[in-house]
């Protein structure tokens, strides 16, 4: 099994290096066509992507969408991922002003600046939607300081590509594996935006709250930080308009009024409101979300995950 994993990783590494080289020499439009073609090919060749995506879509939409609609969303979402990969590769070498120019419309920047005016930093709730890498890079490139918590990949090869790209674009990297407490606290105390991708499964350390009608293990770190520092929380994303053309959106801060009094209940309610905000965005254009992630895999005690999640 280890040999299969090793060989597969070698193949993926080699393909990544080839695509990186091609992106540097191909015209922009041709690069995006390549990304779309590779995404459609991978979606057909590896049935796991389709299986997990459709299982997630069944949980999220139930009977409100047909099987055909869910299959279209799953396939289109993988194409969005292909575009995002190509865009991120391009972001690693094109001039920074061209990275900024990929955002052809910006909404809610005033929400970020108004939040920072409170002097407590801003908890930016990122999500795997549209191009999440650009949603982080756009802020420091336009004068808004941002520190982002990122998870190292299982294969260091990919970590060693992604983190320097982000640093080049002005993002201060915070490595999640280092527990990151001092760097996270420093980001908020120095009145930065703290970028957290909090829309995925939080595993055994998460709090179980509703997400699209089903309990989901949800990161409680954003809620605990808000309770400690009083920082405004807002969902921030880059919506795809077309390949290489995106819309930056920073939503108004989450409504954190009328929260429970006890710490655990308060943290859970903040996490639930965070999930509700994510859900509203996903329903606007579900093909832009990353359905291949096993969002509902971790189950509450006594409940087993339904295959394939």
N, C-alpha and C positions, 0 to 999 in steps of 0.2 A: 504493500500500500504506500509506504514511504517512497519507494522508487517511482511509482506512478505520479505521486504528488510532485516529486523533484523534477521529473521529466516534463510534466505539465507546466510547472513554473518556468523551466528553461524555455519552453516554447512561447509562453506568454511574454517573458522578458525579451526574447528575440523579436517577436512581433512588435512589441512596444518600441524597441530601438529602431526598427524599420519604419514604423509609422512616424516616429519623431523625426527621422531623417527626411521622409517624404514631405511632411508638413512644412519643413523649412524651404523646400524647393518648389513645391506645387503652388499654383495660383490658389488664392483663398477659396474660391468657389469649388475648385476641384478637391481641396482638402475636405470640405464638408460633404461632398458626394462620397468620398472615400470613407469618412466616418459613418455615414448612413449605411453604406453597403456593408461595412464590417459589422455594424450593429445588427442588421437584418440577418446576415449570415450566422453570427454567433447565436442569435435568438432561435434560429432553426436548428443549429447543430447541437446546442446544449439544452435539452428539454427541461432541465431543472429551472432555467430562467422563466420559462412559460408556466411551469407547474406552480412555482412559488408565487408568481405574479397573479395568476388566476385565483389561487387560494386566498391571497390577500384581498383581491377585488371582490370575491364572494363574501368575505367578512364585512368589508367596507360598505358595499352597495346592496348585498342581499339580492332580493328579487326585483329591486327597482331598476336594474339594468339587465338586458338579455345577455346570454352567453356570447353572442356575436359582438355586442358592444364591449363586453369585458375583454374579449380577445383583441379587439382593435386598440383599446386603451393600453393593454399590456405591450403590444408590438410597438405602438407609437412612443410609449414611455422608454422603451429600449433605444429607439432611434434618438430620442432626446438625450439619453445618456451618451450615445455616440457623438452627437454634436458637442456636448459638454466636454468630452475628452479632447476633441480636436481644438475647441476654443481654449481650453486650459493649456494645451501644448503650445498653441500660438502665443498665449499670454506670457510664456516663458522666454520669448525672444523678440517679439515685436516691440516697437517703441511704446513707452508708457502712455503717451497721448493717444495712441491707437487703441490701447486697452480701454481707456476712458471713453473713447468714441464708440465702442461697442454698445454702450448704454445710450440709446437714442432718446430715452425719456426717463425722467426721474420724478418720482412722487413720494412725498412725505419726508424729504430731507429735513424739513423744518421740525418734524417730530423728533428726529435724532438730536438736532441742535437745541431744541427746547428742553429735551431730557437732560442734555449735558449742562444746560444752564443751571440746573439744580445743584450741580457740583458733587453728585454722588455716583457718577458714571452711568452707563446705560447697559442693561443686559440685553444684548441683541440675540433674539431667538432665531437663529438660522434654521434652514430646513433643506432637505435634499429635493429641491424643486427648481425647475428651470436650470440655471447655471449657478450653483451655490458657491463656486469658487469666485466668480465675478462679484457676487453680492458682498463678499468680504473685501476683495481688492478695491472695489470702487470707492469705498470710504477713505482709506488712507491716501489713495491717489487724488482725492478731491479735498484733502485737508482735515479729515476726521480721523483721529488716532484710533486704531483698533488692535486689540490683542485677541487672538483666536486660539481656543483650546482644540487641539487636533490629536487624533489617535494614530499612533504609529501602525503601519501595515505589518501583517505577519511576515511579509518578505521586505527586508530593508531596502531592496532595490527600488521599490516604489516610494517608500518614505523619503529616500535620498533624492528623488526627483521632485516630489510635491512640495516638501517643506522649503527648499531653496527657492522654488518658483514663487511661493507666497511671500517669502522674505524680500525677494527682488521687488515685489509690488508694494512693499511698505507694511505688510502684515507682520506683527510681532507674534512669533510662534510660541505657544505654550504646549508642552508635551504632556498629554494626559497620563502617560505611564509614570511620570514623575510626581503624581498626585497633585502637582501644580498649585497647591494652596497659596504659597507666598506670591507667585506670579499673578494668580487670579485676584488676590486681594490688592496687590500693587496696581493692577489695571483699573480697578474701580476707585481706589483711593486717589489715583492720579487723573481721575475723570475721563477715562477712555471708554470706548465701546468694548465690551467683552463679548466676543462672538462665540456662541455655543450652538452646535448642531444637536438639537435635543428631540428630534422627531423619530428616533429609532429605538429599538428594544434596549432597555436598561439592564436586562438580566436580573440576577437574584438580588442586586442591591437597590433596585428600583421600587417605586411605590405603585400599587395597582389602582389605576383610575380609568374612567371610561375614555375610550377612543373609538368613535364611530359605532357606539353601541356595544362594545365588548371590552372587558377589562384588559388593560395593556400595561406592562411594566414600563414605567416612565421615569426618566431621570428626575431626581428630587433636588439635585444640586442647584439649578436655577432658582427654585423656590427658597431654598435655605439661604442663598446669597441675597435674594431680595429681602428676606426677613431680617438679615443681619445689617445690611447697608441701606435699605430703603430705596434702592435704585429702581428707576422705571424699567419695565420689561416691554419689549415690542418685537413683533415678528418682522423680520427683514429678509427680503428675497430679491432675486433677479428673474423676472418672468421672461420666457422666450417669446419673441415675436416671430423671428425666423432665424436661421443659422447666422451667427455673428451679429445679431441685432436684438437687444434686450431692453427690458424696462426695469429699472430699480424701484423697489417699493419698500418703504418703511411705514408700517401701520402705526396708528395711534397707540399709546401705551395701553396695556391690558388694564381693564377695570379691576382694581384690587380692593374695592370697598366691600364691607359686610363680610369679612372673612371670619372663620371660627376663631375662638380664643386660644384653644390649646395648640401647642406647637405642631404636633403631628397632624392634627386635622387641618390646620392652616396650610401646612406644606402640601398636603394632599389636594386641597381645594385649589391652590395656586397651580399645581400640576394639571389638574382637571381643566382649568380655564386655559392653560397653555395648549393642551391637546385640542380643546374646542376651537381655538384660534387656528391651529394647524389644519384642523378638519375643514373649516370654512374655506381656507385657501385651496386645499386639494380639490374640493368639490367644484371650484370655479373652472379648473382645467386639469382633470385627473391625469391626463397623459404626460404632465410635466413632473409628476412625483416618481420617486424611485421605488417601484413596486417589487423589485427583486429582493429586497431586504425582508427577512422574516420578522416582521414587526410584532406579531402576537405570539412568538415562539415560547417565551417564558410565561408560565401559567401560575396563578395563585396556588398556594399549598392545597394539595388534594385534587387539583384539576390537571389532567394531562393534556398536552398539546395534540390537536387533531392533525393527522398527517396531511400535507407534508410540512406543516409548521411546528 
